[in-house]
Every structure is written in C-alpha cells, then in structure tokens.
Amino acid sequence: MISKNRGMILEQIINKTIKFYLENNVAIFHKKNLDISFKKVHNNNELENAIIAKKSTVDYYGVFKGNFISFEAKSTNENFLPKSNIKKHQLDYLRKIKNHGGISFFIILFKHLERFFIISIDKLNLKESLNLTFFEKNGIELELMYPGIIDFVSVIEYL
C-alpha cells in the first residue's frame, strides 16, 4: 500500500536545503501551496468543507543567479518511478518554464536506496521506463550532505 505521505522525507530535506540556501544568500526558493477554497469560515476562524480549488503547478519555484527555477519532487520505494506519479499538468508547466528561458527539473528520491537524482525536464521521456538505470544515465546523482541537505544548485548548470 502506498502511503499518502510518501514524499514527506524528500520534502523535509528539500525544505531544509532551501532554508540553508536562503540563510547563506545562495538562492531563494519557495514551496508552492495548494489553492484551497473553504465553503464556510466561522467567526472563530474555524474552516469548514475545504476543497482544492485547482490543480497545483509544481512543488517548488525560485531564483538562482538571475534564473527562474521551477521543480517537482518525487520519491519511490521501488527501483523505478511509476510514470503515473508524474502528472501531465506538471510536465506541461515545467516545459513552459523551460520554453520561456527558465530552468525546470525533477528531484527524485529512491528511498530504499537512499539515492537522490536531479533530472532536467528535457531528459525526462515518459516513453522510456523510469527505472533506476534511466536516472543513472540521464540524471545527476545528488549527495545527502551534513546537515541533511542536498545541494542541487551546484549542478544546475549541467542539466
């Protein structure tokens, strides 16, 4: 059974990384929030009947060395990333960012192997199997460094 929070470990690491980048004046990144609407808001700020108003674009966006960057984070407990984990609207959005001169990519965590990869939207081909070998050949492996960050901006120029 797949856990609803399967990406929480990766999200925590990325959030720690972007906090480190901000504190050290390396880059500015933000976690994108879901667009949520509420049917009713009570006087005590209690919210009722929340619904997702529209599909989100991707998980993160920001700026590094004058470049707009947008990326999605995915994790898996398998030796492959199911293609169904990558949504069409996410691919479309990342391709639009790339077409407008931005930098767009995925960060993938193979949890059971504790291996992280970054892969450009240009190299992600959903016609191929998205197994570990695909990411080894087409992506760049990232190291988990102390204090629990993955330095992805250092490899952006190689995407």
Rosetta silent file (secondary structure, phi, psi, omega in degrees, C-alpha in Angstrom):
SEQUENCE: MISKNRGMILEQIINKTIKFYLENNVAIFHKKNLDISFKKVHNNNELENAIIAKKSTVDYYGVFKGNFISFEAKSTNENFLPKSNIKKHQLDYLRKIKNHGGISFFIILFKHLERFFIISIDKLNLKESLNLTFFEKNGIELELMYPGIIDFVSVIEYL
SCORE:     score description
SCORE:     0.000 S_00000001
   1 L     0.000  134.895 -179.252    0.000    0.000    0.000 S_00000001
   2 L   -87.073  129.579  178.835    1.328    3.438   -0.931 S_00000001
   3 L   -74.877  143.467  175.987    1.407    5.968    1.865 S_00000001
   4 L   -62.726  -30.064 -176.652   -0.232    9.341    1.279 S_00000001
   5 L  -100.636   34.365 -175.459    2.874   10.965    2.750 S_00000001
   6 L   -62.198  -22.389 -178.694    5.367    9.076    0.601 S_00000001
   7 L   -98.881    5.824 -174.154    7.184   12.302   -0.326 S_00000001
   8 H   -63.778  -37.967  179.480    7.473   13.756    3.175 S_00000001
   9 H   -62.923  -48.891  179.514   11.100   12.696    3.711 S_00000001
  10 H   -62.387  -43.485  179.694   12.174   14.266    0.439 S_00000001
  11 H   -60.476  -42.267  178.660   10.083   17.375    1.134 S_00000001
  12 H   -62.450  -41.333  179.119   11.705   17.797    4.565 S_00000001
  13 H   -66.607  -44.302  178.983   15.182   17.519    3.050 S_00000001
  14 H   -64.682  -42.857  178.902   14.374   19.989    0.266 S_00000001
  15 H   -61.053  -39.162  176.860   12.796   22.416    2.741 S_00000001
  16 H   -66.386  -38.908  178.755   15.922   22.227    4.905 S_00000001
  17 H   -64.336  -46.106 -177.249   18.063   22.777    1.800 S_00000001
  18 H   -70.646  -27.790  173.941   16.140   25.846    0.647 S_00000001
  19 H   -67.065  -42.695  177.013   16.293   27.281    4.176 S_00000001
  20 H   -60.236  -45.533  178.494   20.075   26.762    4.095 S_00000001
  21 H   -59.359  -44.318 -179.074   20.267   28.490    0.682 S_00000001
  22 H   -64.781  -47.171 -178.450   18.250   31.461    1.963 S_00000001
  23 H   -64.753  -26.752 -178.601   20.258   31.826    5.176 S_00000001
  24 L  -105.012   13.481  176.083   23.542   31.699    3.236 S_00000001
  25 L    55.281   39.656  179.628   22.369   34.022    0.440 S_00000001
  26 L   -91.169  -46.772 -176.357   22.784   31.318   -2.215 S_00000001
  27 L  -163.437  167.597  176.000   19.284   31.294   -3.735 S_00000001
  28 E  -123.061  122.056  176.389   15.636   31.905   -2.926 S_00000001
  29 E  -131.570  153.219  178.141   13.125   29.064   -3.237 S_00000001
  30 E  -134.175  145.437  171.176    9.577   28.618   -2.027 S_00000001
  31 E   -82.837  127.797 -179.684    7.328   25.630   -1.523 S_00000001
  32 L   -79.471  132.959  177.452    4.158   26.188   -3.520 S_00000001
  33 L   -89.688  154.110  175.157    0.961   25.868   -1.529 S_00000001
  34 L   -71.407  146.726  172.719   -2.205   24.273   -2.817 S_00000001
  35 E   -82.968  109.292 -176.102   -5.035   26.559   -3.852 S_00000001
  36 E  -118.392  136.511  175.068   -7.718   25.675   -1.308 S_00000001
  37 E  -114.327  150.143  178.887  -11.221   27.099   -1.006 S_00000001
  38 E  -120.549  135.620 -179.734  -13.488   26.824    2.007 S_00000001
  39 E   -69.392  -36.149 -176.646  -17.250   26.649    1.860 S_00000001
  40 E  -145.436  136.565  174.386  -17.637   28.291    5.237 S_00000001
  41 E  -121.340  120.916 -179.063  -15.425   30.301    7.589 S_00000001
  42 L   -83.899  164.872 -179.309  -16.771   30.793   11.123 S_00000001
  43 L   -56.598  -30.254 -179.864  -16.193   33.863   13.316 S_00000001
  44 L   -88.626   17.863 -179.081  -13.548   31.984   15.323 S_00000001
  45 L    66.497   16.764  174.149  -11.616   31.306   12.078 S_00000001
  46 L   -74.613  132.961 -175.754  -12.745   27.694   12.073 S_00000001
  47 E  -103.949  144.435 -176.759  -12.792   26.432    8.495 S_00000001
  48 E  -133.588  140.942  174.889  -15.366   24.076    7.065 S_00000001
  49 E    56.298   65.418  178.101  -15.579   21.959    3.886 S_00000001
  50 E   -79.928  140.000  174.037  -12.200   22.577    2.294 S_00000001
  51 E  -135.984  151.024  174.812  -11.706   21.683   -1.357 S_00000001
  52 E   -76.760  118.317 -173.575   -8.727   22.005   -3.673 S_00000001
  53 E   -70.218  -39.109  177.850   -9.766   24.870   -5.941 S_00000001
  54 E  -157.191  162.496  179.780   -7.464   23.968   -8.837 S_00000001
  55 L   -62.549  140.438  175.398   -4.524   21.741   -9.671 S_00000001
  56 L   -75.619  162.931  177.059   -1.215   22.961   -8.388 S_00000001
  57 L   -83.119  -84.211  177.862    1.607   23.531  -10.828 S_00000001
  58 L  -136.499  175.584 -173.081    4.728   22.063   -9.207 S_00000001
  59 L   -70.099  -41.956 -170.660    6.194   21.769   -5.720 S_00000001
  60 E  -135.699  151.688  173.969    8.886   24.463   -5.747 S_00000001
  61 E  -148.947  158.227  178.787    9.894   27.658   -7.517 S_00000001
  62 E   176.296 -165.399 -177.644   12.576   30.270   -7.016 S_00000001
  63 E  -133.212  135.896  175.618   15.527   32.261   -8.308 S_00000001
  64 E  -142.839  122.119  179.910   19.201   31.349   -8.575 S_00000001
  65 L    49.997   43.133  176.728   21.798   33.583  -10.280 S_00000001
  66 L    79.565    3.157 -179.762   19.068   35.521  -12.081 S_00000001
  67 E  -105.143  133.661  172.272   17.330   32.419  -13.412 S_00000001
  68 E   -75.258  133.967 -177.485   13.744   31.466  -12.627 S_00000001
  69 E  -128.403  139.055  177.144   13.667   27.860  -11.449 S_00000001
  70 E  -139.841  135.452  179.777   10.751   25.508  -11.013 S_00000001
  71 E  -151.781  160.913 -179.771   10.871   21.878   -9.975 S_00000001
  72 E  -118.651  142.366  179.117    8.879   18.931   -8.771 S_00000001
  73 E  -111.055  133.615  178.971    9.967   16.425   -6.109 S_00000001
  74 E  -136.432  147.418  175.405    9.054   12.727   -6.326 S_00000001
  75 E  -136.758  158.314 -178.467   10.011    9.701   -4.262 S_00000001
  76 E  -147.336  151.090  174.081    9.586    5.977   -4.604 S_00000001
  77 L   -97.533    3.467 -177.175   10.165    2.811   -2.572 S_00000001
  78 L  -104.429 -178.454  173.038   10.791    0.837   -5.764 S_00000001
  79 L   -90.980   16.846  178.455   13.696    0.590   -8.239 S_00000001
  80 E  -151.402  160.335  173.600   11.595    2.691  -10.616 S_00000001
  81 L  -105.654  115.341  179.406    9.408    5.768  -10.544 S_00000001
  82 L   -57.510  132.713  179.782    5.898    4.914  -11.732 S_00000001
  83 H   -59.070  -28.283 -179.975    5.013    7.080  -14.725 S_00000001
  84 H   -66.437  -16.676  177.398    1.633    7.650  -13.094 S_00000001
  85 H   -75.354  -16.854  179.709    3.418    9.667  -10.364 S_00000001
  86 L  -103.142  113.728 -175.860    4.272   12.334  -12.935 S_00000001
  87 L   -85.503  146.229 -178.633    1.168   14.297  -13.838 S_00000001
  88 H   -57.931  -42.622 -178.307    0.605   15.792  -17.289 S_00000001
  89 H   -65.647  -28.538  176.148   -0.097   19.273  -15.917 S_00000001
  90 H   -70.361  -46.320  177.145    3.256   19.176  -14.061 S_00000001
  91 H   -59.662  -46.480 -179.570    5.129   18.204  -17.226 S_00000001
  92 H   -59.474  -44.947 -179.233    3.318   20.871  -19.243 S_00000001
  93 H   -63.296  -47.600 -179.324    4.120   23.560  -16.674 S_00000001
  94 H   -63.288  -36.961  177.514    7.810   22.612  -16.431 S_00000001
  95 H   -67.025  -38.025  177.574    8.110   22.549  -20.231 S_00000001
  96 H   -63.979  -42.491  178.001    6.545   26.031  -20.444 S_00000001
  97 H   -59.802  -47.047  179.178    9.050   27.352  -17.893 S_00000001
  98 H   -60.917  -43.536 -179.655   11.901   25.849  -19.924 S_00000001
  99 H   -65.019  -22.845  178.683   10.494   27.295  -23.178 S_00000001
 100 L   -97.811   14.881  174.624   10.443   30.759  -21.581 S_00000001
 101 L    92.180    3.191  177.715   14.107   30.563  -20.572 S_00000001
 102 L   -84.789  179.329  178.714   13.689   29.196  -17.060 S_00000001
 103 E  -114.408  128.139 -178.074   15.255   26.104  -15.553 S_00000001
 104 E  -138.243  141.849 -174.696   12.985   23.171  -14.750 S_00000001
 105 E  -161.949  174.724  172.852   13.672   19.734  -13.392 S_00000001
 106 E  -115.895  146.430  166.675   12.638   16.891  -11.111 S_00000001
 107 E  -113.317  125.042 -175.556   14.360   15.744   -7.940 S_00000001
 108 E  -117.392  134.667  174.208   13.802   12.035   -7.384 S_00000001
 109 E  -115.711  123.040  168.711   14.461   10.039   -4.221 S_00000001
 110 E   -92.226   94.814 -168.946   14.791    6.253   -4.296 S_00000001
 111 H   -58.752  -47.558 -175.262   14.009    5.928   -0.581 S_00000001
 112 H   -66.635  -20.275  178.579   15.028    2.318   -0.015 S_00000001
 113 H  -101.822  -10.417 -176.211   18.409    3.001   -1.657 S_00000001
 114 L    54.769   46.794  179.373   18.816    6.477   -0.141 S_00000001
 115 E  -122.108  133.392 -178.693   19.759    7.849   -3.577 S_00000001
 116 E  -113.554  139.970  176.613   18.765   11.257   -4.920 S_00000001
 117 E  -133.408  147.497  170.529   18.766   12.314   -8.572 S_00000001
 118 E  -115.748  135.788 -179.099   18.117   15.563  -10.376 S_00000001
 119 E  -139.998  132.001  178.893   16.941   15.349  -13.977 S_00000001
 120 E   -65.873  148.546  175.719   16.174   18.107  -16.450 S_00000001
 121 H   -58.777  -30.323  179.606   12.705   18.273  -17.939 S_00000001
 122 H   -64.369  -29.834 -175.687   14.447   17.928  -21.338 S_00000001
 123 H   -95.852   -6.954 -179.816   15.762   14.470  -20.454 S_00000001
 124 L   -83.220  114.542 -176.789   12.590   13.118  -18.929 S_00000001
 125 L  -122.581  108.749 -176.945   10.982   10.880  -21.523 S_00000001
 126 L   -75.389    1.358  174.706    7.816    9.139  -20.401 S_00000001
 127 L   -83.426  -19.692  177.939    8.095    6.730  -23.333 S_00000001
 128 L   -95.854  159.940  174.324   11.028    5.066  -21.593 S_00000001
 129 L   -68.354  134.032 -179.427   10.952    3.086  -18.390 S_00000001
 130 L   -95.757   57.016  179.876   11.724    5.355  -15.453 S_00000001
 131 E   -90.041  176.277 -177.636   13.850    2.831  -13.627 S_00000001
 132 H   -56.225  -40.647  179.890   16.971    3.464  -11.591 S_00000001
 133 H   -60.508  -39.588  177.443   19.198    2.850  -14.623 S_00000001
 134 H   -57.968  -46.153 -178.778   17.358    5.586  -16.557 S_00000001
 135 H   -70.685  -33.706  176.093   18.128    8.118  -13.804 S_00000001
 136 H   -63.862  -37.803 -178.081   21.735    6.931  -13.514 S_00000001
 137 H   -80.799  -35.829 -170.146   22.210    7.508  -17.285 S_00000001
 138 H  -108.840  -15.896 -178.060   20.176   10.715  -17.716 S_00000001
 139 L  -109.192 -173.630  175.512   20.252   12.441  -14.360 S_00000001
 140 E  -122.906  128.485  179.266   22.842   13.623  -11.884 S_00000001
 141 E   -77.477  136.409  178.664   23.099   11.920   -8.520 S_00000001
 142 E  -107.410  143.375  177.818   22.946   14.246   -5.519 S_00000001
 143 L   -96.266  141.153  171.055   24.577   13.530   -2.191 S_00000001
 144 E   -80.321  117.660 -174.422   22.855   13.963    1.126 S_00000001
 145 E  -110.608  161.725  173.091   25.245   16.237    2.968 S_00000001
 146 L   -71.451  136.208    4.075   25.501   17.403    6.535 S_00000001
 147 L   -97.853   64.595  177.326   23.298   18.909    7.975 S_00000001
 148 L    80.603   40.269  177.463   20.734   16.960    5.930 S_00000001
 149 E  -120.920  158.705  171.788   20.727   18.974    2.708 S_00000001
 150 E  -119.743  116.651 -175.556   21.075   18.053   -0.963 S_00000001
 151 L   -81.895   88.307 -178.747   22.975   20.717   -2.865 S_00000001
 152 L   -86.363  -23.302 -178.773   21.077   20.805   -6.142 S_00000001
 153 H   -69.399  -23.451 -179.174   22.012   24.352   -7.247 S_00000001
 154 H   -69.226  -15.837 -178.200   25.643   23.320   -7.656 S_00000001
 155 H  -113.648    1.215 -177.715   24.676   21.037  -10.577 S_00000001
 156 H   -56.285  -39.299 -178.013   22.013   23.168  -12.297 S_00000001
 157 H   -64.618  -16.513 -178.480   24.461   24.345  -14.953 S_00000001
 158 H   -95.279   -2.104 -178.377   24.997   20.701  -16.015 S_00000001
 159 L   -73.813    0.000    0.000   21.302   19.947  -16.617 S_00000001
